Amino acid sequence: MVTAAPKYRAKNRQLLLLNVLHRRILVTLEQRIGQLEKRCRRLTGMLMGTMAVATFLILGGAAQNSATSSLQTQKLEIVDGNGGVRIRLGKADEGYGVVIYDEQGRFRATLTDAPRGAVMSVSKGDGGIKLMAMEGVAGLSVRDSTGNPRAVVQVTQDKAEIALRDQQNETVFSAPIEK
């Protein structure tokens, strides 16, 4: 029995050592799991907070950008890629209207209303057309490349007139029509 006791004690020491080691490992694993759970809770809280802020910003931004019933300005200009004005909505001569320009900034079309009357005109290349409606008279003119009227139709309450003009603006044909 003398020989068995040291073996038994050696085995007990080994078991005791394994038990202590096992406890340290378990404690270390338990600590690590606890730290990971704590970190997970923190990250979950941060994620929820971020989502709440994002929701607030999205909903708050949507409320600020809601449609309004009117937009007021004195002039609105639409420009091309080079910054040149292509369309202007606002003051035009003595009235207000829409004016359209080409790439070189030359007037090409307009629709305006002024105290003396309303005018719509279009030009491209070597000619143009102008429609006018004034108090007591309405008219249509077709213009050449220099802007001179070459064909004119005017209508009043009492009469209508058609006139054709040459390059020097002299009337070459006229046909007044009386009622």
PETAKA-V756223 format. One record per residue. N is the residue number from 1. RES is the residue in three letters. PHI is phi in radians with two decimals (none if undefined). PSI is psi as a letter, one per 40 degrees, with the letter a starting at -180 (none if undefined). OMEGA is omega in radians with two decimals (999 if undefined). Layout:
# PETAKA-V756223
n->[N	N]
res->[RES	RES]
phi->[PHI	PHI]
psi->[PSI	PSI]
omega->[OMEGA	OMEGA]
This chain:
# PETAKA-V756223
n->[1	2	3	4	5	6	7	8	9	10	11	12	13	14	15	16	17	18	19	20	21	22	23	24	25	26	27	28	29	30	31	32	33	34	35	36	37	38	39	40	41	42	43	44	45	46	47	48	49	50	51	52	53	54	55	56	57	58	59	60	61	62	63	64	65	66	67	68	69	70	71	72	73	74	75	76	77	78	79	80	81	82	83	84	85	86	87	88	89	90	91	92	93	94	95	96	97	98	99	100	101	102	103	104	105	106	107	108	109	110	111	112	113	114	115	116	117	118	119	120	121	122	123	124	125	126	127	128	129	130	131	132	133	134	135	136	137	138	139	140	141	142	143	144	145	146	147	148	149	150	151	152	153	154	155	156	157	158	159	160	161	162	163	164	165	166	167	168	169	170	171	172	173	174	175	176	177	178	179]
res->[MET	VAL	THR	ALA	ALA	PRO	LYS	TYR	ARG	ALA	LYS	ASN	ARG	GLN	LEU	LEU	LEU	LEU	ASN	VAL	LEU	HIS	ARG	ARG	ILE	LEU	VAL	THR	LEU	GLU	GLN	ARG	ILE	GLY	GLN	LEU	GLU	LYS	ARG	CYS	ARG	ARG	LEU	THR	GLY	MET	LEU	MET	GLY	THR	MET	ALA	VAL	ALA	THR	PHE	LEU	ILE	LEU	GLY	GLY	ALA	ALA	GLN	ASN	SER	ALA	THR	SER	SER	LEU	GLN	THR	GLN	LYS	LEU	GLU	ILE	VAL	ASP	GLY	ASN	GLY	GLY	VAL	ARG	ILE	ARG	LEU	GLY	LYS	ALA	ASP	GLU	GLY	TYR	GLY	VAL	VAL	ILE	TYR	ASP	GLU	GLN	GLY	ARG	PHE	ARG	ALA	THR	LEU	THR	ASP	ALA	PRO	ARG	GLY	ALA	VAL	MET	SER	VAL	SER	LYS	GLY	ASP	GLY	GLY	ILE	LYS	LEU	MET	ALA	MET	GLU	GLY	VAL	ALA	GLY	LEU	SER	VAL	ARG	ASP	SER	THR	GLY	ASN	PRO	ARG	ALA	VAL	VAL	GLN	VAL	THR	GLN	ASP	LYS	ALA	GLU	ILE	ALA	LEU	ARG	ASP	GLN	GLN	ASN	GLU	THR	VAL	PHE	SER	ALA	PRO	ILE	GLU	LYS]
phi->[none	-1.12	-1.34	-1.31	-1.09	-1.10	-1.14	-1.10	-1.15	-1.12	-1.16	-1.10	-1.09	-1.11	-1.12	-1.10	-1.11	-1.11	-1.12	-1.11	-1.07	-1.08	-1.11	-1.10	-1.12	-1.09	-1.09	-1.11	-1.13	-1.12	-1.12	-1.13	-1.11	-1.07	-1.11	-1.12	-1.10	-1.11	-1.10	-1.09	-1.11	-1.09	-1.11	-1.10	-1.10	-1.12	-1.09	-1.11	-1.12	-1.09	-1.13	-1.13	-1.12	-1.08	-1.09	-1.05	-1.14	-1.13	-1.19	-1.16	-1.15	-1.15	-1.18	-1.23	-1.70	-1.17	-1.12	-1.83	-1.44	-2.74	-2.30	-2.11	-2.75	-1.55	-2.67	-2.23	-2.11	-1.87	-1.97	-1.52	-1.08	-1.64	1.57	-1.35	-1.23	-1.89	-2.40	-2.20	-2.04	2.67	-1.07	-2.45	0.96	-1.61	-2.33	-2.26	3.08	-1.99	-2.19	-2.02	-2.05	-1.54	-1.10	-1.55	1.50	-1.47	-1.06	-2.20	-2.72	-2.65	-2.44	-2.29	-2.26	-2.27	-0.99	-1.42	2.77	-1.83	-2.38	-2.25	-2.43	-2.40	-2.48	-2.79	1.07	-1.72	-2.77	-2.83	-2.27	-2.29	-1.92	-2.27	-2.35	-2.12	-1.13	1.56	-2.62	-2.32	-2.74	-2.40	-2.34	-1.90	-1.98	-1.54	-1.16	-1.61	1.64	-1.36	-1.26	-1.89	-2.28	-2.30	-2.16	-2.22	-2.29	-2.06	-1.19	-1.65	-2.67	-2.27	-2.42	-2.13	-2.42	-2.04	-2.18	-1.59	-1.15	-1.57	1.19	-1.56	-1.27	-1.81	-2.65	-2.56	-2.46	-1.29	-2.12	-1.58	-1.43]
psi->[d	d	d	d	d	d	d	d	d	d	d	d	d	d	d	d	d	d	d	d	d	d	d	d	d	d	d	d	d	d	d	d	d	d	d	d	d	d	d	d	d	d	d	d	d	d	d	d	d	d	d	d	d	d	d	d	d	d	d	d	d	d	d	d	f	i	i	i	e	i	h	h	i	d	h	h	h	h	i	a	d	e	e	h	h	d	h	h	h	a	h	h	b	e	a	i	a	h	h	h	i	a	d	e	e	i	h	d	i	i	h	i	h	i	d	e	i	i	h	h	i	h	i	h	b	e	i	i	h	h	h	i	h	i	h	e	i	i	i	h	i	h	i	a	e	e	e	i	h	d	h	h	h	h	h	a	d	d	i	i	i	h	i	h	i	a	d	e	f	h	h	e	h	i	g	i	h	i	none]
omega->[3.14	-3.12	-3.10	-3.08	3.12	3.12	-3.13	3.12	3.13	3.13	3.11	3.10	3.12	3.12	3.12	3.12	3.10	3.13	3.12	3.12	-3.14	3.11	3.12	3.14	3.13	3.13	3.13	3.11	3.13	3.10	-3.13	3.11	3.10	3.11	3.12	3.10	3.13	3.12	3.13	3.11	3.10	3.14	3.09	3.11	3.13	3.12	3.13	3.11	3.11	3.12	3.12	3.12	3.13	3.11	3.12	-3.13	-3.14	-3.13	3.11	3.10	3.14	-3.14	-3.13	-3.08	-3.13	-3.10	3.08	-3.09	3.12	3.05	-3.10	3.06	3.11	-3.11	3.07	3.13	3.04	-3.07	3.09	-3.10	3.14	3.13	3.12	3.13	3.11	3.11	3.09	3.09	-3.10	-3.11	3.10	-3.05	-3.10	-3.09	3.14	3.12	3.13	3.11	-3.13	-3.11	3.06	-3.09	3.13	3.12	3.12	3.10	3.13	3.14	3.10	2.98	-3.04	3.04	-3.11	3.14	-3.11	3.12	3.11	-3.09	2.98	3.14	-3.13	3.07	3.11	3.10	-3.03	-3.12	3.14	3.12	3.13	3.05	-3.12	3.01	3.14	3.12	3.10	-3.11	3.03	-3.09	3.10	3.06	3.04	-2.99	3.12	-3.07	3.10	3.11	3.13	3.10	3.14	3.04	-3.05	3.01	3.10	-3.13	3.01	3.13	-3.07	-3.05	3.04	-3.10	3.04	3.14	3.03	-3.08	3.11	-3.09	3.11	3.12	3.06	-3.14	3.11	3.07	3.09	-3.14	3.03	3.14	3.12	3.06	999]
